[in-house]
Amino acid sequence: MNTNDYMIKAKESKKDEFYTPLETIETELNVYLNENPDLFRDKIVLCPCDSERSNFFKYFKFNFKLLGLKKLIATSYNPGSHGAKITITKDAETKTLLSGNGDFRSFEVQDIETDFIITNPPFSLFRSFMDWVFSSKKRFLVLGHVLACSYRNIFPKVVQEEIWLGKTIHSGGSKFEVPDEYTLDTASCRVENSKKFICVKGVRWFTNIDYNGKNKYSLSLKSFEENSKTFNYVKYDNFNAIDVPRTNLIPNDYEGLMGVPLTFLDKFNDEQFKIIPTNIWNQKLKINGENVFKRVIIQKI
């Protein structure tokens, strides 16, 4: 079983406990703080899927004074009972029980006043989580799978540049700790210091926090003629665009429409290409009668 299959299995079984390492969180947040050290000054941060053991909570608690936070709030889910809410201010730290179970979809959680929403939400509920985040109009930084870029509620916002991928995760896999009862049945699973970990491919940061170089990746590309010496471009059976299965095969001089992998968004430069609005969530592109995996349709500017 590969890690994508593992994530799908986890989604189906509602096993969503993938704990983000502190290093992963620090590395991404440092990108924004290096550019704007006052990003969180006098602001409220909400971690709505996080208990005391969460590294998101630990990061902001440990750096509370350094960041100049006004308040840190973390809420955690407790099925069948009361969720918990931890609040840290300059003067005190309090822990209280919520009226409900702490589900982020509850009014009790969604009505919390905040400036930032930062967490690793449940994989199986990413769509509904982002619906709430978008409606909140708050700044956010959350972890999800790159396939989420093709969701009906997310792709239009990618096109409109209301959401973009973060800076530090663009390829390979990201390591997550999982509970002891999880079965380690992929090659990417291992045990370290008596803790279980899985390396998951396709994970990305999703955010609306600006950073230097956002959507300005410098792609070094060859011409259509040069690439055609070793690769045969073909058009889709049912859409007037050529298929480009790898980012490095995007021709720099082709004027028509091109279908590129979702991972193109890692290297998107909005001064070089434009993303064409399509119903990617219903996309059924075909070549020689065979379905092609979801593509982002782009065009040279």
C-alpha positions as CSV (number, residue, x, y, z in Angstrom):
1,M,0.0,0.0,0.0
2,N,1.4,3.4,-0.9
3,T,0.9,6.5,1.2
4,N,-1.8,8.0,-1.0
5,D,-3.8,4.7,-0.6
6,Y,-3.1,4.9,3.2
7,M,-4.5,8.5,3.3
8,I,-7.6,7.3,1.3
9,K,-8.1,4.4,3.7
10,A,-7.7,6.8,6.7
11,K,-10.3,9.1,5.2
12,E,-12.7,6.2,4.7
13,S,-12.2,4.9,8.3
14,K,-12.2,8.4,9.8
15,K,-8.7,7.9,11.2
16,D,-7.5,11.4,10.9
17,E,-4.9,11.7,13.7
18,F,-1.8,12.7,11.9
19,Y,0.4,14.8,14.2
20,T,2.6,17.4,12.6
21,P,6.2,17.6,13.8
22,L,7.3,20.8,15.4
23,E,10.1,21.2,12.8
24,T,7.6,21.2,9.9
25,I,5.6,24.0,11.6
26,E,8.7,26.1,12.6
27,T,10.2,25.9,9.1
28,E,7.1,27.2,7.4
29,L,6.3,29.9,9.9
30,N,9.8,31.2,9.8
31,V,9.3,32.1,6.1
32,Y,6.6,34.7,7.1
33,L,8.3,35.8,10.3
34,N,11.6,36.5,8.6
35,E,9.8,38.9,6.3
36,N,7.4,40.3,8.9
37,P,8.5,39.8,12.5
38,D,5.4,41.6,13.7
39,L,3.0,39.3,11.8
40,F,1.4,38.0,15.0
41,R,1.9,41.0,17.2
42,D,-1.2,41.9,19.2
43,K,-3.1,39.2,17.2
44,I,-5.2,36.2,18.2
45,V,-4.3,32.8,16.9
46,L,-6.8,29.9,16.9
47,C,-5.7,26.3,16.6
48,P,-9.1,24.7,16.2
49,C,-8.0,21.0,15.9
50,D,-5.4,21.0,18.6
51,S,-5.0,19.6,22.2
52,E,-2.1,20.3,24.6
53,R,-0.1,17.6,22.8
54,S,-0.4,19.4,19.4
55,N,2.9,20.9,18.2
56,F,0.9,23.8,16.7
57,F,-0.3,24.7,20.3
58,K,3.2,24.0,21.7
59,Y,4.8,26.3,19.1
60,F,2.6,29.3,19.8
61,K,2.7,28.7,23.6
62,F,6.5,28.6,23.7
63,N,6.9,31.6,21.4
64,F,3.9,33.6,22.9
65,K,6.0,36.6,24.2
66,L,8.5,36.5,21.3
67,L,5.7,36.8,18.8
68,G,3.9,39.4,20.8
69,L,0.6,37.5,20.7
70,K,-2.5,39.0,22.2
71,K,-4.1,35.6,22.7
72,L,-3.7,31.9,21.8
73,I,-6.8,29.6,21.7
74,A,-6.7,25.9,21.1
75,T,-9.8,23.7,20.9
76,S,-9.8,19.9,20.8
77,Y,-12.4,17.3,19.7
78,N,-13.6,14.7,22.1
79,P,-16.2,12.3,20.6
80,G,-19.0,11.4,22.9
81,S,-18.1,13.9,25.5
82,H,-17.0,17.5,26.0
83,G,-14.2,19.1,23.9
84,A,-11.6,21.3,25.6
85,K,-10.6,24.9,25.1
86,I,-7.2,26.3,26.2
87,T,-6.8,30.1,26.3
88,I,-3.5,31.8,26.9
89,T,-3.1,35.6,27.3
90,K,-0.3,37.7,28.7
91,D,-1.6,37.2,32.2
92,A,-3.0,33.7,32.4
93,E,-3.6,30.3,31.0
94,T,-7.0,28.6,31.4
95,K,-8.5,25.3,30.3
96,T,-12.2,24.8,30.2
97,L,-14.6,22.3,28.9
98,L,-16.8,23.2,25.9
99,S,-20.5,22.6,25.9
100,G,-20.2,20.4,22.8
101,N,-17.5,17.9,21.7
102,G,-15.2,20.5,20.2
103,D,-15.9,19.7,16.5
104,F,-14.6,22.6,14.4
105,R,-18.0,22.6,12.6
106,S,-19.8,23.7,15.8
107,F,-20.9,27.3,16.4
108,E,-19.1,27.1,19.7
109,V,-15.7,26.8,17.8
110,Q,-16.6,28.8,14.7
111,D,-17.8,31.8,16.8
112,I,-14.4,32.2,18.5
113,E,-12.9,35.6,17.8
114,T,-9.5,35.3,16.0
115,D,-7.2,36.8,13.5
116,F,-5.4,33.6,12.3
117,I,-6.5,30.0,11.9
118,I,-3.5,27.7,11.9
119,T,-3.7,23.9,12.2
120,N,-3.6,20.5,10.5
121,P,-7.3,19.8,10.0
122,P,-8.8,16.3,9.6
123,F,-8.0,14.8,6.2
124,S,-11.5,13.5,5.7
125,L,-13.1,16.9,6.5
126,F,-10.8,19.2,4.6
127,R,-13.5,20.4,2.2
128,S,-15.8,21.5,5.1
129,F,-12.9,22.9,7.1
130,M,-11.9,25.2,4.2
131,D,-15.5,26.3,3.7
132,W,-15.5,27.6,7.2
133,V,-12.0,29.2,6.8
134,F,-13.1,31.0,3.6
135,S,-16.3,32.2,5.2
136,S,-14.4,33.5,8.3
137,K,-12.4,35.9,6.1
138,K,-9.4,35.3,8.4
139,R,-5.8,34.7,7.5
140,F,-4.9,31.0,7.6
141,L,-2.1,28.4,7.4
142,V,-3.2,24.8,7.2
143,L,-1.9,21.5,6.0
144,G,-3.7,19.5,3.3
145,H,-3.1,17.2,0.3
146,V,-2.2,18.8,-3.1
147,L,-5.3,17.0,-4.5
148,A,-7.4,19.4,-2.5
149,C,-6.4,22.0,-5.2
150,S,-8.9,20.3,-7.5
151,Y,-11.8,20.6,-5.1
152,R,-14.9,22.5,-6.1
153,N,-14.6,24.9,-3.2
154,I,-10.8,25.5,-3.5
155,F,-9.8,25.5,-7.2
156,P,-11.7,28.7,-8.1
157,K,-9.9,30.5,-5.2
158,V,-6.5,29.2,-6.5
159,V,-7.4,30.7,-9.9
160,Q,-8.3,34.0,-8.3
161,E,-5.2,33.9,-6.1
162,E,-7.2,34.0,-2.9
163,I,-5.3,30.9,-1.7
164,W,-1.9,29.6,-2.6
165,L,0.6,26.9,-1.6
166,G,3.1,27.6,1.1
167,K,6.8,28.0,0.8
168,T,8.5,25.0,2.3
169,I,6.9,21.7,1.1
170,H,6.9,21.1,-2.6
171,S,7.9,17.5,-3.2
172,G,8.7,14.2,-1.6
173,G,6.9,13.2,1.6
174,S,6.1,14.9,4.9
175,K,6.5,13.0,8.2
176,F,3.6,12.7,10.7
177,E,3.3,10.9,14.0
178,V,0.3,8.6,14.3
179,P,-1.4,6.9,17.3
180,D,-0.1,3.6,18.6
181,E,-3.3,1.8,17.5
182,Y,-2.7,2.7,13.8
183,T,-1.5,-0.1,11.6
184,L,1.8,0.6,9.9
185,D,1.2,-1.1,6.5
186,T,3.1,1.1,4.1
187,A,6.8,1.1,3.2
188,S,7.0,4.7,4.4
189,C,6.0,3.8,8.0
190,R,8.5,3.5,10.8
191,V,9.0,3.6,14.5
192,E,11.3,6.1,16.2
193,N,11.8,6.3,19.9
194,S,8.7,4.1,20.4
195,K,6.6,6.5,18.4
196,K,4.9,5.6,15.1
197,F,5.5,7.8,12.0
198,I,4.3,7.8,8.4
199,C,5.8,9.7,5.5
200,V,2.9,11.1,3.4
201,K,3.4,12.2,-0.2
202,G,1.6,15.1,-1.7
203,V,1.2,17.2,1.5
204,R,1.2,20.9,1.1
205,W,0.7,24.1,3.1
206,F,-2.3,26.1,2.1
207,T,-2.4,29.8,3.0
208,N,-3.5,33.3,2.2
209,I,-0.5,34.8,4.1
210,D,1.8,36.7,1.7
211,Y,5.4,35.9,1.4
212,N,8.2,37.0,-0.9
213,G,8.2,35.0,-4.2
214,K,4.7,33.8,-3.8
215,N,3.5,32.6,-7.3
216,K,6.7,33.9,-8.8
217,Y,8.7,30.7,-9.2
218,S,11.3,31.0,-12.0
219,L,10.8,28.0,-14.4
220,S,13.6,27.3,-16.8
221,L,11.8,25.9,-19.9
222,K,12.7,24.8,-23.4
223,S,10.8,25.5,-26.6
224,F,8.1,23.3,-28.1
225,E,10.6,22.3,-30.9
226,E,13.4,21.4,-28.5
227,N,11.1,19.3,-26.3
228,S,9.5,17.6,-29.3
229,K,12.9,16.0,-30.1
230,T,12.4,13.6,-27.2
231,F,8.7,13.9,-26.3
232,N,5.6,13.7,-28.5
233,Y,2.9,16.2,-27.5
234,V,-0.7,15.0,-28.0
235,K,-4.0,16.7,-27.7
236,Y,-6.9,15.5,-25.6
237,D,-9.7,13.7,-27.4
238,N,-12.3,15.9,-25.9
239,F,-10.6,19.2,-25.1
240,N,-8.5,21.5,-27.3
241,A,-5.3,21.5,-25.3
242,I,-2.1,19.5,-25.4
243,D,-1.2,17.2,-22.5
244,V,2.0,18.0,-20.6
245,P,2.6,15.2,-18.0
246,R,5.6,16.8,-16.4
247,T,6.3,20.4,-15.4
248,N,9.7,20.4,-17.1
249,L,8.1,19.6,-20.4
250,I,6.0,22.8,-20.5
251,P,7.1,24.6,-23.7
252,N,8.0,28.2,-23.2
253,D,6.7,29.3,-26.6
254,Y,3.4,27.4,-27.1
255,E,0.5,29.8,-27.4
256,G,-2.4,27.4,-27.0
257,L,-3.9,25.7,-23.9
258,M,-1.9,23.1,-22.0
259,G,-3.0,20.5,-19.4
260,V,-0.4,20.2,-16.6
261,P,-0.2,18.2,-13.3
262,L,-1.6,19.7,-10.1
263,T,2.0,19.9,-8.9
264,F,2.5,22.7,-11.4
265,L,1.0,24.9,-8.7
266,D,4.3,24.5,-6.7
267,K,6.0,26.3,-9.5
268,F,3.3,28.7,-10.7
269,N,4.5,32.1,-11.9
270,D,1.6,34.4,-12.6
271,E,3.8,36.6,-14.8
272,Q,4.6,33.6,-17.0
273,F,1.3,31.7,-17.2
274,K,-2.3,32.1,-16.5
275,I,-4.6,29.4,-15.0
276,I,-7.7,28.9,-17.1
277,P,-10.9,28.4,-15.0
278,T,-12.3,24.9,-15.6
279,N,-14.5,22.5,-13.7
280,I,-11.4,20.5,-12.6
281,W,-13.5,18.6,-10.0
282,N,-15.6,17.1,-12.8
283,Q,-12.7,16.8,-15.3
284,K,-12.7,13.8,-17.5
285,L,-9.9,14.5,-20.0
286,K,-9.1,11.6,-22.4
287,I,-6.2,10.5,-24.7
288,N,-6.9,7.7,-27.1
289,G,-10.1,6.9,-25.1
290,E,-8.2,6.6,-21.8
291,N,-8.9,8.9,-18.8
292,V,-6.0,11.2,-17.9
293,F,-5.5,12.2,-14.2
294,K,-6.8,15.7,-13.3
295,R,-4.9,18.6,-15.0
296,V,-4.6,22.3,-14.4
297,I,-5.3,24.1,-17.7
298,I,-2.8,26.9,-18.3
299,Q,-1.8,29.3,-21.1
300,K,1.3,31.3,-21.8
301,I,0.9,35.1,-21.0
